[in-house]
Amino acid sequence: MAKTAIIHARTESKLKTEVERIFKSLGLTTTQAVNLFFRQVKIRKGIPFQVEIPNKETLQAFKDSEEGKGLTECKDAEDMFNRLGI
């Protein structure tokens, strides 16, 4: 099917840059990511993920991880599973 519809959306410049960097690491263009999202909405008949407001503990965990606080680095998956006792 021909792709002829155009979507115009405004977002924060920093957010756009960060998200496009993630898309690139996944091998996706922004257009491909938007189309993927649209297809998932169509298939699921709704947003394909939970939309909720994180609690204080989760927000703090996000902040800490972004700042590199409290992180544990593992050599590989085996090391990670050993540390987790799995």
N, C-alpha and C positions, 0 to 999 in steps of 0.2 A: 504494500500500500504506500502511496506517495506521501512523503512528509511535507505538508504544506502549511500547517498551522504554526503560528509563532506565539511564544509566551514572553511577555515582558514582566519582569519582577525586579524590585529594588531590594537591596540588602546592604549590610555594612561591608565596607571595603575589606577590613581585616578578616571578617568571617569568610567572605568569598575567597580570599587568598588562601586561608588555612584549609578550607574545604576542598578547593581545587587541588591543593598539594596532596591531600589524602586521595582524591579521585585518581590523580596521576599515579600514585604509588599502587593503586588497584588496577591500573591499566584502563581507566575510564576517562572519557571527556565529560564535561559538565552536561552536555546534551545527552550523552548515553546514560548518565546517572539519573537525570530527570525522567527520561523515558523508562528506565528500570523502575523508578518509583511509581510512575503512572501505571505501568503494567501490573505492579503488585497491588496497587489500590483497586484496579479493575478486577483482578483475580479474587482478592479478599473482600471486595465490596466495602472497603474501609481503609483507614490508615494501617499500614503493615507493622506497626509497633505500638507499644503502650505509650500513651501521652499522660504523664503525671508529673507532679511537682515533687522533687526529691526532698526527703526530710533533712534535718540539720546534720545528722551523722553522715549521710551520704554526700551532702554538699561539702562537708569538711574533708571527707576522703578524696573527693574530686580535687579540691584545692591543694591538699597535701601531695597528691600524686603529680599534679602539674608543677609543683615546686620541688619535686624530687624527694620529699620527706617520707620516711618510713618504708622505703622501697627495699625489696630484697632481690638481688640479682642472682640468677642461676646460670651455670655453665651450659646446661642443655635441659631437655625435658626430663631425663632420668634424674638429674640433680634436683629439679623442681619437685618431682614426685617423692623423692626421698625426703626432702625438707618438709613436705606436707604429710609425710607418713602414709603415703598411699602405695 
